[in-house]
């Protein structure tokens, strides 16, 4: 148990927390047809990373994460502004913003001479889950030991805070978000501010994307935003049940993918391990296929009824 806590618990927790935070917010994006917003944001963090390095002169995690979060929030606000002022379709606004900000990041690297910023391609795509360890863990008592918990990897603690923020936002704005998602015109007519609620959602998604991106990479961020919500949508039409099922799918995606990355190489006798974030995306795809085939609105049921 101690070995598991030291080597796997922090990484597994980070994976599940990332999938939960992104998966819950993904429901709001799915219902408003903005599921690719996470893809846009994950491409928009580069100038924030570079600015964090330029301002502090160091590649320490905290300033670069703060810079990335600022860039992600800015990207989300720009997308909303362009959609409202230019009356462009959401996908067009996202494409303009994320390509422009990514290019800006490259220009900043060239102009500032910040070529020493080490952005490893594998780390950007797949994250650094395997590097998250918890050497301070000495047993189950470490789970409620403040001293041991303080030595938990920063990525895991950040994701826990982001999930708490997400749950708080959903709880406080549950009815308002529901109304704005399904009937924004009616919401505006009774005094709610759909645009303000959209900005709140965009900020929450931005924070969740950056926190998850730093730990699990861009591939899993996109999968975690889209797959759990899509799986739940194939299983129910109820708003509340949609969130509960997406949370369950997110936990299965995170825990199942992490476990599969360990067990599959052992079962197949492979001489190398599998990337955990990549396996989580694979598990998400398998769960989506099962929901499509065997869910209440799935293909198998439609064929049997016909």
N, C-alpha and C positions, 0 to 999 in steps of 0.2 A: 504493500500500500504506500509506503514512504517513497519508494522508487517511482510509482505512478504519479504521486503528487509532485515530485521534483521534476520529472521529465515530461509528463503529459498533461497534467491538470491545467496549467496556465494556458497551454495551446488549445486544448479542448474547450476550455471556458471561453477563450477569445473567439473561437470559431462559432460556438453556439450564440454568444452575445451578439456578434456581428450579424449572423443570419437572422436573429430575432429582431434586432433594431431595424435592419433594412427590410426584412419581410413584413413587419407591421406597417411601416410607412409605404411599402410597395402597394398595399391595398388602396390607399388614397390616390396614388399615381395611376393605378389600373382603372379605378372608377372615373378618373378625369382624363383618361387616355394620354398620360404623360409617362409611360413606363420607361422610356429611354432617357429620362432626365438624368438618371444615375450615370449612364454612359457619357453624357455631356459633361457632367460635373467631374467625373474621373479623368477626363481629358483636360480639364480647366485648372487643375491644381498646380501645374508646373510653374507658372510665374510666381505663385505664392511660395513654393519651395525655394526658388531662386532668391526671392526677396528676403526670405527668412535667413538665408545664408549671407546675403549681401549686408544686411543690417547688423547681424551679430558677428559675422566673420567666422562662424563655426558651423559644423554639420551636426550639432547636437539635436536630439529629437524634438524637444519642446518648441524652439523657435521655428523650426521648419514645419511642424504640425500646425502651429498657430498661423503661419503664413499660408499654408495650404487651405486651412479652414476659411481664412479671410477671402482667398481667391475663389473658393467654392461658393461661398455666400454671395460674393459679387457676381459670379457667373449666373447664379439662380435669379438674382435681382435683375440682371441685364436681360435674361430670357423673358422674364415677366414683362419688363418694360418694352422690349421690342415687339412682343406679341400684342401689347395694348396700343402702342403708338403707330406701329407699321401695319397692324392687322395681318400679320403673317401667321401661317399655320405653325403649330407648336414645333414640329420637326424641323422646319426651316429656321426658326429662331434658335433652336438648340444647335443646329449645324453651324450657323454663323458665329455664335458665341464660343463654342468649344474649339472650333478650328482657329478662330482669331486669338483666343487666349493661349492656346498651345503654341501658336506661332510667336506670340509675344514672349512667352517663356524662353523660346529658343533665341530670340533677339537679345533678351536680357543676359543670357549666358554669354553670347558673343561680345556684346558691348561692355559688360562689366568685367570681363575676364574671369568669370566664375566657372571656368572649365573644370576646376578641381571638385565641383559638386559631383559626387559619385551617385548616379542614379542607375543602378544595375537593372538591366532589362528584366531578368528573371524575378527580381524583387518587386518591380513595378507590376508585372503580370500576375505573379503567384503569391506575393507577400512574403512574410518571414515567420510563418507559424512555427516551423520546426525550430526556430531559434529562441522561442519563448519557453524558458525554463524557470523553475522556482526552487533554487537551492536551499532556501531558508526553511522549507517544509520539513518537519520532523515526524509528522503523523497527523491523524485526523484533528487533533487539537489545534493544529496550525490554521485550520479553517476559521476559527474564531479568535485567534491570537493577533491582536493589533500589530505587534512587532513583526510577526511573520508576514501578515497581510501587507504591511508597508513595503516589503521586499518583493511583492508580486510584480511581474513585469508591467511597465507603465502602459503598454498597449492594452493589456487585459483590464487594468483599472479604468482606463479611459473609456473603453467600450462599455463597462458596467455603468459608468456615469451617463454615457450617451443613451443607453437603454432606459435608465431611470428617467432621464429628461424626455425621452420619447413617450414612455408610459404616462408621465405627468401631463404632457401636452395633449395626448389622446383623451385622457380622463377629463381634463378641464374643458376641452372643446368638442366633446363627443357629439352632441346634438348639432352644434353649429357646423362641424365638418361634414356630418352626414347630409345635412340640408344643402350645404354649398356644393357638395359633390353631385347630388342628384338634380337639384333645381336651383341654380345660382340666381336666376331672375326672381323667383319667389323669395329666396333668402334676402335679396336686396330690398324687396318691397316691404318686408316686415322689420327692417332695421338692421339686419346683419350686414357685414361687409365682406362679400365673397373674395374681393381682391386682397383684402387684408389677411383673410384666412389662407388664401393661396400663398401669400408671402411667408406666413408662419410655416406652412407645410414645406415650402422650398428651403427655408432656413434649417428646419429639422432634418430634411433629407440631405442637405449639404453637410451638416455636422456629422450625420451618421455615415455618409459616404467617405468622408475624409478619415474618420476614425477607423472604419473598416478597411479602407484602402491601405492604410499604413500597416495593418496587421496581416490582411489576407489577400491583398492585391486587387487589381482592377477586374479580373475575370470573375472572381467570386462576388464582388460588389454588385456587378450587373446581374449575375445569376440570383443573388439573394434578394434584390429588389423586384425581380420579375417572377421567378419561379414559385415561391410560396403563395403569392397572391393569385397567380394563374391556377395553381393546383386547387386552392380553396374555391375559386370561381367556378371550376368544373364540378365541384361537389355540393355547392349550395347557392341559393339566391338570397339568403338571409344576411343582412348587414352584420349583425353581431356575430353570427356563426362564421361568417367570412373571416373575421379577425382571429377567432379562436382556432379555426382550421389552418389558417396561414401560420399561426404561431407554432402549432404542432408540426406542420410541414417544415418550418424553419429549424426546429430542434432536430427533427429526423435528418434533415439535410446536413446540418453541422456535425452532429454526433455520428451519424451513419457514414458520412464522407471521411471523417477523421479515422474512424475505426476501419473502414475499407482500405484506406491508404496503408494501414499497418498489416491487416490480415490478408489482403489479396496477394501481395508479393510472397508472403509465407505459404499460402495455399498453392500458388502456382510455381513455387520454387524459383522465383526470380532472384537474381543476384544483386538487385538494387531495389530501393524503395520507390514509392510513388508519391507525387506531390499531393499534400493534403487538400489544398485549396482546389486543385484540379479535380480531385476525386469528389469533393463536395458538389461541384458543378455537375459532375456525371450523375451522382445520386439524385440531385434535383431534377435532372432530365428524365431519369428512370421513374421517379415519383410522378412527374407530370404525365409521362406516357401511361402509367397505370391509372391515373385519375381520368385521363381521356378515354381509356379503353373500358374501364370497369365502373366508373362513377355513375351517378343517377342519370346523367346526361351523356354518358359515354357511348362509344361506338358499339360495344358488345351488347349493351342493353337495347340500343336502337335496333340492331339487327334481330335480336331475339323477339322484340315486340312486333317487328314487321313480319 
